[in-house]
Amino acid sequence: MATTRKPLDQVVIAVLANRLDSIVREMTNTLFRTGRSAILNTAKDFSCSIVTADNQLLSSAEGLPIHVLGGGRQTQSMHEFHPDLAVGDAFLHNDPYLGNTHTADHTILVPIFVDGVHLFTVAAKAHQADCGNSDPSTYMPFAKDLYQEGGLNFPCVRIQRNYQDVDDIIRMCRRRIRVPEVWYGDYLAALGAARIGERRLKSLVERYGVEAIGEFVREWLDYSERRMTHAIRALPAGRLTAQGRHDTLPGLPNGVPVKVIVEVKPGEGIVEVDLRENIDCVPVGVNLSQTCATAGALIGVLNCIDPGVPRNEGSFRRIRILLRENCVVGIPRFPACTSMATSNVTNRLINATQRAFSMLGDGHGLAEGAASMGAGFGVVSGNDRRLGGAPFVNQLVIGNNGGPGAPHCDGWVTYCMPDAAASVMVDSVEIIEQKYPLLIRSLRLVEDSGGAGRHRGGPAGEITYGPLYDPMTVAYFAEMHEDPPQGTHGGKPGSTSAVYKVTRDGQEEPLPPIGLVELQPGECIRGFEAGGGGYGSPLARDPERVRHDVLEGWVSLAQARDVYGVQLSGARNDASLSVDAVATAARRRELLQA
């Protein structure tokens, strides 16, 4: 006689869901505390996750959205190339044509077996200080293809068998990477995080049993799908089109246009994102890998959905993303270069998607967030005399891009970029100066750089730094130099990015927005990132909020008067600054009639 299994208790499901997140957080803490490069142990540019044996993202906790939202595709390669999966295996995967994000993100995959059955795979993906590119940078914006990019490519290769390193792979990396000891330390950190996940998951299954854990996975993903369906049904129906544009590049005088068509179908509980009406792959390094195209669209949608909806494969069932082959925002054909896939065009995609949602009406969607990777996110390299002339390479994450204005709040000040908001951390000035031979001379937020609006965009950052002793190279990628982040519902755009070289005598020389510059001792690079777009009319902003912004130095008295229509009396440098309500009302009427 057939029997029906009793569903798991809802409390048990909640406990197990949180337990999985806690395992991912323990993996994250392990990698953060043991990583050797500053990009990992200061900026936290890495992500850990748990994927089911059938390649469904189950838990990612604090992971970078761009790293984890397409994670299920990467584990497929493990099954395809290694039918002999076994306990003690670990795989190194960074191939952007087989599910990875871009070459610089090395992923350690470890299959988890219980009683001989493959139940889960844990993943630890970490951005490298150096990945063997032809230039000392993990980003190659002008590379025509994978070969010119030059980074080591590992299409899901076995790097451990029976818990022992495959020395051939280790030697390859040591030979081709400029900072081999840093790479090896970061490899051990990622591997250690994955092995922590392996032990904790095995312990969890031993406690609850294989059958109960399998039932939990099914019910948790189904519950997540129901939550997403409910969230979508709360939205108005609409077919929405938004466009953005990446700045000009060599051979691309019109830049890279990005078009997003979003269709919200509340009756079906479906959101469809169509990216097929974009241009073919381009002969530079900004093409998106399929994982980044998928993750970028997901990020844009999820930014506009109830944040309480779990971020896993169950909820993603209700989001359909339409891609085409050989498309700059789609499925690249080998060997199209995807070196910048996690950032530039991806961020234009995220922005266009979330701005499309704002077309559903005031109260929906977001303005555009800033996404410059200028001097504040530059990759610095050279030789460190403090370490006997040993080479160093590292990406800084100490700049500041302004977050997008939202229906109910201002843009984040410490936003980073759309692809990594709320996950990457800001470098410490003191730690960076201890680890690398450079001096950061100034770091500040820029007045009037956030797009004005009822809810203001976040302000941009400015940074100035240079070598401490010897020449230093800086690779930088100041996108949004031409097309700033756009506002919505009457909100103003944020500020554009800019980069300068400061000579020994203090003269400033403009630099191209994307480039590689060598600084001599006494010289500096000075960079401005971009400001976030505003949401809603600036004339609808609470005057007291404008007063606060003026006191903080984020908004000038002139912008308060001429853009926000707020008349202030008193002085900024004491407690006397106040809103003149009568004069403000008159000024706003004047601006509305202009």
RODO-2510 file (C-alpha; in nm, 4 decimals, decimal comma):
residues 594
     n   res          X          Y          Z
     1     m     0,0000     0,0000     0,0000
     2     a     0,1333     0,3440    -0,0917
     3     t     0,2107     0,5751     0,1968
     4     t     0,2370     0,9523     0,2087
     5     r     0,5341     1,0942     0,3945
     6     k     0,4403     1,3494     0,6587
     7     p     0,5856     1,6912     0,5683
     8     l     0,8653     1,8264     0,7856
     9     d     0,7635     2,0479     1,0742
    10     q     0,7888     2,4160     0,9742
    11     v     1,0069     2,4885     1,2761
    12     v     1,2527     2,2219     1,1625
    13     i     1,2590     2,3755     0,8151
    14     a     1,3374     2,7192     0,9617
    15     v     1,6083     2,5704     1,1853
    16     l     1,7724     2,3855     0,8950
    17     a     1,7581     2,6889     0,6646
    18     n     1,9328     2,9005     0,9256
    19     r     2,1792     2,6205     0,9957
    20     l     2,2817     2,6153     0,6301
    21     d     2,3313     2,9914     0,6366
    22     s     2,5432     2,9563     0,9502
    23     i     2,7620     2,6988     0,7743
    24     v     2,8146     2,9388     0,4850
    25     r     2,8970     3,2168     0,7311
    26     e     3,1529     2,9945     0,9032
    27     m     3,3092     2,9212     0,5652
    28     t     3,3109     3,2952     0,4960
    29     n     3,4740     3,3764     0,8285
    30     t     3,7398     3,1103     0,7677
    31     l     3,8326     3,2542     0,4288
    32     f     3,8231     3,6121     0,5545
    33     r     4,0557     3,5419     0,8477
    34     t     4,3023     3,3216     0,6603
    35     g     4,3216     3,4819     0,3144
    36     r     4,6602     3,6321     0,2424
    37     s     4,5845     3,9102    -0,0061
    38     a     4,4141     4,2323     0,1006
    39     i     4,1456     4,1844    -0,1650
    40     l     4,0306     3,8901     0,0502
    41     n     4,1250     3,9636     0,4103
    42     t     4,0380     4,3342     0,4025
    43     a     3,7949     4,3962     0,1164
    44     k     3,6260     4,0525     0,1367
    45     d     3,5934     4,0109    -0,2407
    46     f     3,4942     3,6452    -0,2204
    47     s     3,1837     3,4331    -0,1676
    48     c     3,0913     3,0956    -0,0241
    49     s     2,7830     2,8924    -0,1049
    50     i     2,6144     2,5537    -0,0844
    51     v     2,4745     2,3934    -0,3999
    52     t     2,2709     2,0746    -0,4227
    53     a     2,4050     1,7693    -0,6057
    54     d     2,1702     1,8539    -0,8937
    55     n     2,3189     2,2053    -0,9239
    56     q     2,0623     2,4203    -0,7424
    57     l     2,1837     2,7109    -0,5302
    58     l     2,0658     2,6389    -0,1762
    59     s     2,2421     2,8895     0,0511
    60     s     2,4786     3,1812    -0,0039
    61     a     2,4284     3,3935     0,3117
    62     e     2,6715     3,6877     0,2778
    63     g     2,8007     3,6108    -0,0726
    64     l     2,8508     3,8764    -0,3396
    65     p     2,5413     3,8671    -0,5604
    66     i     2,7477     3,8592    -0,8801
    67     h     2,9429     3,5589    -0,7489
    68     v     2,6658     3,3366    -0,6221
    69     l     2,3427     3,3979    -0,8142
    70     g     2,4554     3,1873    -1,1095
    71     g     2,6519     2,9392    -0,8982
    72     g     2,4532     2,6332    -0,9979
    73     r     2,5870     2,6523    -1,3539
    74     q     2,9462     2,6190    -1,2382
    75     t     2,8998     2,2870    -1,0607
    76     q     2,7589     2,1303    -1,3785
    77     s     3,1136     2,1175    -1,5169
    78     m     3,2207     1,9022    -1,2244
    79     h     2,9702     1,6332    -1,3262
    80     e     3,0441     1,6688    -1,6975
    81     f     3,4213     1,6320    -1,6754
    82     h     3,4593     1,4103    -1,3684
    83     p     3,2181     1,1137    -1,3620
    84     d     3,4495     0,9562    -1,1043
    85     l     3,3718     1,2106    -0,8283
    86     a     3,4942     1,0815    -0,4946
    87     v     3,5362     1,1749    -0,1304
    88     g     3,8425     1,3967    -0,0868
    89     d     3,8149     1,5613    -0,4301
    90     a     3,8482     1,9343    -0,4833
    91     f     3,8302     2,1201    -0,8133
    92     l     3,9675     2,4545    -0,9316
    93     h     3,7312     2,6256    -1,1758
    94     n     3,7619     2,9722    -1,3285
    95     d     3,6442     2,9150    -1,6868
    96     p     3,3898     3,1855    -1,7836
    97     y     3,2547     2,9725    -2,0698
    98     l     3,1654     2,6884    -1,8331
    99     g     2,9707     2,8682    -1,5628
   100     n     3,2291     3,0887    -1,3899
   101     t     3,2085     3,4679    -1,3726
   102     h     3,5473     3,5783    -1,5107
   103     t     3,9048     3,4516    -1,5157
   104     a     4,0106     3,6367    -1,2006
   105     d     3,7575     3,4523    -0,9824
   106     h     3,9118     3,1212    -0,8764
   107     t     3,6492     2,8825    -0,7384
   108     i     3,7191     2,5785    -0,5224
   109     l     3,4445     2,3159    -0,5552
   110     v     3,4208     2,0260    -0,3106
   111     p     3,1584     1,7514    -0,3542
   112     i     3,0021     1,6296    -0,0289
   113     f     2,9318     1,2582     0,0056
   114     v     2,7353     1,0800     0,2771
   115     d     2,7230     0,6986     0,2682
   116     g     2,8610     0,7092    -0,0846
   117     v     2,5898     0,9438    -0,2136
   118     h     2,6726     1,2893    -0,3496
   119     l     2,4355     1,5273    -0,1657
   120     f     2,5884     1,8760    -0,1915
   121     t     2,8751     2,0747    -0,3359
   122     v     3,0349     2,3599    -0,1417
   123     a     3,1912     2,6463    -0,3351
   124     a     3,4446     2,9092    -0,2273
   125     k     3,4971     3,1711    -0,4994
   126     a     3,7714     3,4284    -0,4456
   127     h     3,8892     3,7197    -0,6599
   128     q     4,2640     3,6862    -0,7044
   129     a     4,5318     3,9457    -0,6426
   130     d     4,6850     3,8241    -0,9695
   131     c     4,5621     3,5570    -1,2113
   132     g     4,8448     3,5520    -1,4657
   133     n     4,7130     3,8173    -1,7037
   134     s     4,9578     3,9742    -1,9473
   135     d     4,9362     4,3028    -1,7538
   136     p     4,9662     4,3178    -1,3731
   137     s     4,5908     4,3435    -1,3353
   138     t     4,3013     4,1048    -1,2968
   139     y     4,1047     4,3224    -1,5411
   140     m     4,1980     4,3562    -1,9098
   141     p     3,9465     4,5988    -2,0621
   142     f     4,1173     4,6223    -2,4020
   143     a     4,1940     4,2522    -2,4568
   144     k     4,0501     4,1304    -2,7873
   145     d     4,0040     3,7708    -2,6731
   146     l     4,0939     3,5170    -2,4046
   147     y     4,4417     3,4702    -2,5499
   148     q     4,5333     3,8372    -2,5310
   149     e     4,3883     3,8513    -2,1805
   150     g     4,6486     3,5927    -2,0852
   151     g     4,5161     3,4630    -1,7535
   152     l     4,5434     3,1004    -1,6518
   153     n     4,2265     2,9116    -1,7422
   154     f     4,1162     2,6103    -1,5368
   155     p     3,8054     2,4430    -1,6839
   156     c     3,7105     2,2625    -1,3619
   157     v     4,0359     2,0725    -1,3039
   158     r     4,0939     1,8382    -1,0107
   159     i     4,3306     2,0114    -0,7686
   160     q     4,2929     1,7631    -0,4832
   161     r     4,2410     1,3884    -0,4822
   162     n     4,1903     1,2034    -0,1553
   163     y     4,2549     1,5344     0,0272
   164     q     4,6029     1,5691    -0,1299
   165     d     4,7080     1,8483    -0,3689
   166     v     4,7628     1,7702    -0,7361
   167     d     5,1106     1,9181    -0,7516
   168     d     5,1069     1,9728    -1,1294
   169     i     4,8311     2,2332    -1,0959
   170     i     4,9998     2,4020    -0,8000
   171     r     5,3270     2,4321    -0,9947
   172     m     5,1477     2,5849    -1,2937
   173     c     4,9994     2,8568    -1,0771
   174     r     5,3237     2,9256    -0,8929
   175     r     5,5075     2,9669    -1,2218
   176     r     5,2578     3,1949    -1,3977
   177     i     5,1298     3,4141    -1,1135
   178     r     5,3391     3,7162    -1,0140
   179     v     5,2785     3,6699    -0,6412
   180     p     5,2904     3,2891    -0,6038
   181     e     5,3031     3,2798    -0,2244
   182     v     5,0051     3,5148    -0,2005
   183     w     4,8142     3,2982    -0,4483
   184     y     4,8987     2,9804    -0,2582
   185     g     4,7932     3,1353     0,0715
   186     d     4,4616     3,2415    -0,0812
   187     y     4,4182     2,8956    -0,2337
   188     l     4,4671     2,7341     0,1070
   189     a     4,2181     2,9786     0,2595
   190     a     3,9521     2,8949    -0,0008
   191     l     4,0224     2,5237     0,0312
   192     g     4,0032     2,5472     0,4103
   193     a     3,6685     2,7237     0,3864
   194     a     3,5353     2,4501     0,1577
   195     r     3,6581     2,1740     0,3877
   196     i     3,4914     2,3458     0,6839
   197     g     3,1683     2,3402     0,4858
   198     e     3,2209     1,9726     0,4069
   199     r     3,2638     1,8772     0,7732
   200     r     2,9687     2,0835     0,8936
   201     l     2,7335     1,9482     0,6261
   202     k     2,8300     1,5892     0,6988
   203     s     2,7642     1,6485     1,0667
   204     l     2,4249     1,8025     0,9850
   205     v     2,3216     1,5044     0,7721
   206     e     2,4389     1,2598     1,0388
   207     r     2,2150     1,4338     1,2917
   208     y     1,8962     1,4550     1,0828
   209     g     1,9423     1,1740     0,8310
   210     v     1,9693     1,1692     0,4522
   211     e     1,5948     1,1323     0,3999
   212     a     1,5018     1,4254     0,6233
   213     i     1,7646     1,6526     0,4669
   214     g     1,6432     1,5597     0,1193
   215     e     1,2870     1,6418     0,2208
   216     f     1,4039     1,9719     0,3673
   217     v     1,5772     2,0720     0,0430
   218     r     1,2615     2,0056    -0,1583
   219     e     1,0338     2,1880     0,0852
   220     w     1,2683     2,4844     0,1330
   221     l     1,3040     2,5452    -0,2397
   222     d     0,9288     2,5055    -0,2918
   223     y     0,8597     2,7473    -0,0053
   224     s     1,1028     2,9981    -0,1587
   225     e     0,9210     2,9703    -0,4903
   226     r     0,5896     3,0412    -0,3190
   227     r     0,7364     3,3469    -0,1466
   228     m     0,8642     3,4816    -0,4773
   229     t     0,5296     3,4154    -0,6460
   230     h     0,3520     3,6101    -0,3710
   231     a     0,5981     3,9018    -0,4025
   232     i     0,5519     3,9239    -0,7795
   233     r     0,1740     3,9115    -0,7504
   234     a     0,1920     4,2235    -0,5327
   235     l     0,3396     4,4200    -0,8270
   236     p     0,1479     4,5978    -1,1031
   237     a     0,1560     4,4292    -1,4440
   238     g     0,3682     4,5904    -1,7093
   239     r     0,6048     4,5513    -2,0018
   240     l     0,8939     4,7867    -1,9364
   241     t     1,1952     4,8842    -2,1454
   242     a     1,5038     5,0601    -2,0131
   243     q     1,8348     5,1338    -2,1786
   244     g     2,1798     5,2243    -2,0586
   245     r     2,5170     5,2723    -2,2208
   246     h     2,8708     5,1793    -2,1270
   247     d     3,1197     5,4558    -2,2076
   248     t     3,3124     5,4543    -2,5369
   249     l     3,5963     5,2052    -2,5831
   250     p     3,8606     5,1588    -2,8536
   251     g     3,6796     5,0650    -3,1740
   252     l     3,3416     5,1349    -3,0111
   253     p     3,2761     5,5085    -3,0575
   254     n     2,9155     5,4643    -2,9468
   255     g     3,0102     5,2642    -2,6402
   256     v     2,8155     4,9499    -2,5527
   257     p     2,4391     5,0050    -2,5403
   258     v     2,2455     4,7849    -2,2983
   259     k     1,8754     4,7212    -2,3496
   260     v     1,6536     4,5443    -2,0976
   261     i     1,2909     4,4461    -2,1504
   262     v     1,1177     4,3486    -1,8267
   263     e     0,7719     4,1966    -1,8287
   264     v     0,5964     4,1646    -1,4943
   265     k     0,3165     3,9064    -1,5013
   266     p     0,1464     3,9114    -1,1599
   267     g    -0,1269     3,6711    -1,2695
   268     e     0,1320     3,4066    -1,3482
   269     g     0,3704     3,5071    -1,0689
   270     i     0,6469     3,5502    -1,3255
   271     v     0,9022     3,8200    -1,4095
   272     e     1,0645     3,7865    -1,7507
   273     v     1,3854     3,9711    -1,8407
   274     d     1,4680     3,9708    -2,2120
   275     l     1,8284     4,0578    -2,2978
   276     r     1,8331     3,9280    -2,6539
   277     e     1,7999     4,2706    -2,8204
   278     n     2,1610     4,3621    -2,7484
   279     i     2,4607     4,3779    -2,9808
   280     d     2,6933     4,0873    -3,0539
   281     c     3,0085     4,0254    -2,8530
   282     v     3,2671     4,3019    -2,8910
   283     p     3,6483     4,2737    -2,9398
   284     v     3,7270     4,4119    -2,5937
   285     g     3,7099     4,2683    -2,2428
   286     v     3,3605     4,3808    -2,1362
   287     n     3,1557     4,0886    -2,2720
   288     l     2,9467     3,9190    -2,0068
   289     s     2,9832     3,5539    -1,9251
   290     q     2,6512     3,3706    -1,9180
   291     t     2,6718     3,3556    -1,5405
   292     c     2,7241     3,7320    -1,5113
   293     a     2,4420     3,8078    -1,7563
   294     t     2,2124     3,5827    -1,5541
   295     a     2,3270     3,7163    -1,2182
   296     g     2,3065     4,0797    -1,3337
   297     a     1,9445     4,0400    -1,4384
   298     l     1,8640     3,8559    -1,1145
   299     i     2,0271     4,1292    -0,9055
   300     g     1,8241     4,3984    -1,0800
   301     v     1,4998     4,2089    -1,0182
   302     l     1,5799     4,1108    -0,6599
   303     n     1,6675     4,4722    -0,5745
   304     c     1,3044     4,5565    -0,6499
   305     i     1,1410     4,2595    -0,4753
   306     d     1,0517     4,1994    -0,1102
   307     p     1,3955     4,1457     0,0551
   308     g     1,2470     3,8760     0,2768
   309     v     1,2214     3,6361    -0,0181
   310     p     1,4991     3,3724     0,0140
   311     r     1,7702     3,4045    -0,2495
   312     n     1,7984     3,0508    -0,3846
   313     e     1,7086     2,8382    -0,6845
   314     g     1,3500     2,7978    -0,5639
   315     s     1,2754     3,1700    -0,5864
   316     f     1,4673     3,1964    -0,9149
   317     r     1,2171     2,9573    -1,0765
   318     r     0,9812     3,2543    -1,1063
   319     i     1,2335     3,4732    -1,2928
   320     r     1,2866     3,3922    -1,6588
   321     i     1,5970     3,5374    -1,8216
   322     l     1,6136     3,5233    -2,2006
   323     l     1,9649     3,5237    -2,3505
   324     r     2,1122     3,4581    -2,6915
   325     e     2,4466     3,3241    -2,8051
   326     n     2,7287     3,5577    -2,9132
   327     c     2,5680     3,8550    -2,7389
   328     v     2,7577     4,1103    -2,5300
   329     v     2,4867     4,0607    -2,2644
   330     g     2,4281     3,6914    -2,3131
   331     i     2,6216     3,3758    -2,3926
   332     p     2,9734     3,4529    -2,5209
   333     r     3,1366     3,2408    -2,7865
   334     f     3,4845     3,1196    -2,7028
   335     p     3,7307     3,2994    -2,7042
   336     a     3,5437     3,6320    -2,6595
   337     c     3,7088     3,8186    -2,3703
   338     t     3,5057     3,8407    -2,0481
   339     s     3,7779     3,9886    -1,8285
   340     m     3,5516     4,2711    -1,7010
   341     a     3,2354     4,0591    -1,6884
   342     t     3,1664     4,1085    -1,3177
   343     s     3,1679     4,4866    -1,3329
   344     n     3,1265     4,7282    -1,6229
   345     v     2,8455     4,6117    -1,8529
   346     t     2,6992     4,4011    -1,5719
   347     n     2,6483     4,7148    -1,3666
   348     r     2,4790     4,8888    -1,6601
   349     l     2,2520     4,5822    -1,6850
   350     i     2,1634     4,5905    -1,3141
   351     n     2,0926     4,9626    -1,3297
   352     a     1,8719     4,9361    -1,6369
   353     t     1,6753     4,6490    -1,4844
   354     q     1,6034     4,8229    -1,1549
   355     r     1,5234     5,1513    -1,3305
   356     a     1,2779     4,9619    -1,5532
   357     f     1,0924     4,8555    -1,2392
   358     s     1,0584     5,2215    -1,1409
   359     m     0,8390     5,2618    -1,4503
   360     l     0,5722     5,0615    -1,2674
   361     g     0,5069     5,3846    -1,0761
   362     d     0,6412     5,5976    -0,7936
   363     g     0,7198     5,3651    -0,5069
   364     h     0,8702     5,0930    -0,7272
   365     g     1,2192     5,0225    -0,8533
   366     l     1,5346     5,2260    -0,7976
   367     a     1,7435     5,4940    -0,9607
   368     e     2,0841     5,3932    -1,0960
   369     g     2,3798     5,3237    -0,8693
   370     a     2,7322     5,4405    -0,9469
   371     a     2,9815     5,1864    -1,0783
   372     s     3,3156     5,3499    -1,1512
   373     m     3,6252     5,1409    -1,0878
   374     g     3,8618     5,4335    -1,0964
   375     a     4,1619     5,5070    -0,8778
   376     g     3,9802     5,3999    -0,5630
   377     f     3,9401     5,0502    -0,7095
   378     g     4,2718     5,0410    -0,8951
   379     v     4,5020     4,7404    -0,9168
   380     v     4,8399     4,8454    -0,7776
   381     s     5,1636     4,6613    -0,8505
   382     g     5,5377     4,6996    -0,8202
   383     n     5,8214     4,5816    -0,5982
   384     d     5,8393     4,6229    -0,2222
   385     r     6,1885     4,7075    -0,0904
   386     r     6,0641     4,6320     0,2618
   387     l     6,0411     4,2691     0,1497
   388     g     6,3711     4,2564    -0,0364
   389     g     6,2213     4,3792    -0,3618
   390     a     5,9510     4,1122    -0,3776
   391     p     5,6697     4,1863    -0,6252
   392     f     5,3254     4,2889    -0,5067
   393     v     4,9892     4,3020    -0,6832
   394     n     4,6538     4,3847    -0,5262
   395     q     4,3248     4,5491    -0,6091
   396     l     4,2229     4,8321    -0,3809
   397     v     3,8613     4,8622    -0,2662
   398     i     3,8780     5,1980    -0,0949
   399     g     3,6945     5,4239    -0,3382
   400     n     3,3311     5,5187    -0,2958
   401     n     3,0523     5,5005    -0,5492
   402     g     2,7185     5,6539    -0,4579
   403     g     2,4193     5,4255    -0,4118
   404     p     2,0912     5,4754    -0,5991
   405     g     1,8082     5,6819    -0,4583
   406     a     1,5160     5,4584    -0,3594
   407     p     1,1422     5,5136    -0,3104
   408     h     1,1779     5,5459     0,0665
   409     c     1,5439     5,6292     0,1413
   410     d     1,8585     5,7976     0,0143
   411     g     2,1343     5,6105    -0,1662
   412     w     2,3919     5,4284     0,0459
   413     v     2,7105     5,6158     0,1187
   414     t     2,9262     5,3001     0,1357
   415     y     2,7714     5,1377    -0,1705
   416     c     3,0721     4,9993    -0,3606
   417     m     2,8963     4,9058    -0,6895
   418     p     2,5692     4,7452    -0,8064
   419     d     2,7236     4,4000    -0,8518
   420     a     2,8620     4,3833    -0,4970
   421     a     2,6471     4,6177    -0,2864
   422     a     2,6132     4,5200     0,0815
   423     s     2,8826     4,2534     0,0527
   424     v     3,2293     4,3875    -0,0337
   425     m     3,3919     4,5799     0,2506
   426     v     3,5876     4,9052     0,2320
   427     d     3,9638     4,8684     0,2744
   428     s     4,1312     5,0108     0,5829
   429     v     4,3764     5,2902     0,5025
   430     e     4,6088     5,1754     0,7801
   431     i     4,6099     4,8092     0,6751
   432     i     4,6636     4,8903     0,3071
   433     e     4,9587     5,1151     0,3929
   434     q     5,1056     4,8419     0,6129
   435     k     5,0701     4,5686     0,3512
   436     y     5,1799     4,7644     0,0434
   437     p     5,4404     5,0382    -0,0182
   438     l     5,2003     5,3232    -0,0903
   439     l     5,0745     5,6334     0,0878
   440     i     4,7111     5,7422     0,0792
   441     r     4,7237     6,1214     0,1002
   442     s     4,3514     6,1977     0,1144
   443     l     4,0146     6,0264     0,1120
   444     r     3,6869     6,2163     0,1197
   445     l     3,3296     6,2386    -0,0063
   446     v     3,2572     6,4922    -0,2806
   447     e     3,0060     6,7723    -0,2319
   448     d     2,7091     6,7872    -0,4742
   449     s     2,8051     6,4544    -0,6368
   450     g     2,4939     6,2558    -0,5409
   451     g     2,2021     6,2952    -0,7810
   452     a     1,9459     6,5341    -0,6338
   453     g     1,6006     6,3956    -0,5644
   454     r     1,3258     6,3448    -0,3123
   455     h     1,5634     6,0735    -0,2049
   456     r     1,9170     6,1717    -0,2928
   457     g     2,1747     5,9485    -0,4608
   458     g     2,4795     5,8599    -0,2531
   459     p     2,7862     6,0853    -0,2869
   460     a     3,0993     5,9944    -0,4791
   461     g     3,4406     5,9493    -0,3225
   462     e     3,7697     6,1180    -0,4043
   463     i     4,1081     5,9589    -0,3283
   464     t     4,4719     6,0590    -0,3785
   465     y     4,7620     5,8157    -0,3306
   466     g     5,1030     5,7278    -0,4657
   467     p     5,4124     5,5112    -0,4164
   468     l     5,6028     5,5241    -0,0914
   469     y     5,9543     5,4500    -0,2220
   470     d     5,9766     5,3071    -0,5724
   471     p     5,7760     5,3228    -0,8974
   472     m     5,4258     5,1770    -0,8802
   473     t     5,1815     5,0853    -1,1556
   474     v     4,8078     5,1510    -1,1214
   475     a     4,5522     4,9902    -1,3540
   476     y     4,2143     5,1635    -1,3262
   477     f     3,8768     5,1467    -1,5013
   478     a     3,6781     5,4675    -1,4430
   479     e     3,3583     5,3780    -1,6267
   480     m     3,0750     5,6330    -1,6005
   481     h     3,3150     5,9016    -1,7166
   482     e     3,0698     5,9938    -1,9949
   483     d     2,7299     5,8550    -1,8958
   484     p     2,6580     5,9068    -1,5231
   485     p     2,4054     5,7062    -1,3195
   486     q     2,0564     5,8215    -1,4095
   487     g     1,7832     5,9313    -1,1729
   488     t     1,4169     5,8395    -1,2020
   489     h     1,0769     6,0033    -1,1400
   490     g     1,2369     6,3469    -1,1740
   491     g     1,5554     6,2595    -0,9845
   492     k     1,8793     6,4041    -1,1197
   493     p     2,1812     6,2031    -1,2420
   494     g     2,4829     6,1523    -1,0202
   495     s     2,8285     6,2906    -1,0954
   496     t     3,0685     6,1408    -1,3508
   497     s     3,4044     5,9814    -1,2712
   498     a     3,7471     6,1320    -1,3433
   499     v     4,1159     6,0419    -1,3001
   500     y     4,4224     6,2676    -1,2770
   501     k     4,7958     6,2306    -1,2349
   502     v     4,9452     6,4670    -0,9776
   503     t     5,3076     6,5580    -1,0554
   504     r     5,5803     6,6178    -0,7985
   505     d     5,5171     6,9922    -0,8174
   506     g     5,1418     6,9481    -0,7581
   507     q     5,0223     6,9961    -1,1148
   508     e     4,7231     6,7856    -1,2236
   509     e     4,7226     6,6122    -1,5621
   510     p     4,3980     6,4484    -1,6838
   511     l     4,4306     6,0763    -1,7516
   512     p     4,2139     5,8667    -1,9842
   513     p     3,9182     5,7144    -1,7991
   514     i     4,0502     5,3602    -1,8440
   515     g     4,4219     5,2992    -1,8413
   516     l     4,7432     5,1879    -1,6771
   517     v     4,9823     5,4489    -1,5393
   518     e     5,3246     5,4216    -1,3790
   519     l     5,3816     5,6577    -1,0883
   520     q     5,7281     5,7662    -0,9813
   521     p     5,8096     5,8502    -0,6178
   522     g     5,6508     6,1843    -0,5356
   523     e     5,3771     6,1439    -0,7951
   524     c     5,0163     6,0514    -0,7173
   525     i     4,6982     5,9409    -0,8813
   526     r     4,3826     6,1313    -0,7925
   527     g     4,0464     5,9817    -0,8725
   528     f     3,6806     6,0642    -0,8441
   529     e     3,4304     5,7793    -0,8528
   530     a     3,0664     5,8516    -0,9494
   531     g     2,7563     5,9576    -0,7571
   532     g     2,4250     5,7715    -0,7458
   533     g     2,1112     5,8868    -0,9267
   534     g     1,8251     6,0521    -0,7382
   535     y     1,4679     5,9253    -0,6944
   536     g     1,1804     6,1737    -0,7242
   537     s     1,1808     6,5507    -0,7670
   538     p     1,4379     6,7417    -0,5581
   539     l     1,1649     6,9965    -0,4857
   540     a     0,9756     6,7289    -0,2920
   541     r     1,2660     6,6609    -0,0553
   542     d     1,2094     6,7344     0,3121
   543     p     1,3876     7,0688     0,3744
   544     e     1,5254     6,9382     0,7040
   545     r     1,6976     6,6582     0,5145
   546     v     1,8539     6,9175     0,2858
   547     r     1,9737     7,1098     0,5893
   548     h     2,1286     6,7900     0,7262
   549     d     2,3056     6,7243     0,3945
   550     v     2,4489     7,0761     0,3951
   551     l     2,5812     7,0289     0,7476
   552     e     2,7389     6,6973     0,6433
   553     g     2,9084     6,8631     0,3464
   554     w     2,7258     6,6452     0,0941
   555     v     2,5220     6,9318    -0,0513
   556     s     2,6372     7,2916    -0,1003
   557     l     2,4372     7,5974    -0,0029
   558     a     2,4103     7,6807    -0,3737
   559     q     2,2624     7,3409    -0,4642
   560     a     2,0281     7,3579    -0,1667
   561     r     1,8942     7,6876    -0,3006
   562     d     1,9062     7,6312    -0,6781
   563     v     1,8186     7,2613    -0,7094
   564     y     1,6282     7,1715    -0,3928
   565     g     1,4704     7,5158    -0,3523
   566     v     1,5619     7,5283     0,0167
   567     q     1,6578     7,8646     0,1666
   568     l     1,8818     7,8327     0,4703
   569     s     1,9823     8,0995     0,7158
   570     g     2,2646     8,0999     0,9653
   571     a     2,6111     7,9426     0,9377
   572     r     2,7262     7,5907     0,8470
   573     n     3,0003     7,5840     1,1059
   574     d     2,7781     7,6236     1,4110
   575     a     2,4334     7,5257     1,5303
   576     s     2,2617     7,8300     1,3781
   577     l     2,1899     7,6855     1,0317
   578     s     1,8133     7,6580     0,9905
   579     v     1,5436     7,6320     0,7232
   580     d     1,3598     7,9519     0,6332
   581     a     1,0184     7,7928     0,5662
   582     v     0,8560     8,0983     0,4077
   583     a     1,1484     8,1695     0,1752
   584     t     1,1731     7,7974     0,0874
   585     a     0,8078     7,7813    -0,0168
   586     a     0,8534     8,0868    -0,2339
   587     r     1,1755     7,9559    -0,3892
   588     r     1,0152     7,6210    -0,4734
   589     r     0,7215     7,7927    -0,6409
   590     e     0,9688     7,9954    -0,8424
   591     l     1,1598     7,6850    -0,9552
   592     l     0,8413     7,4983    -1,0443
   593     q     0,7341     7,7854    -1,2693
   594     a     1,0742     7,8210    -1,4359
***
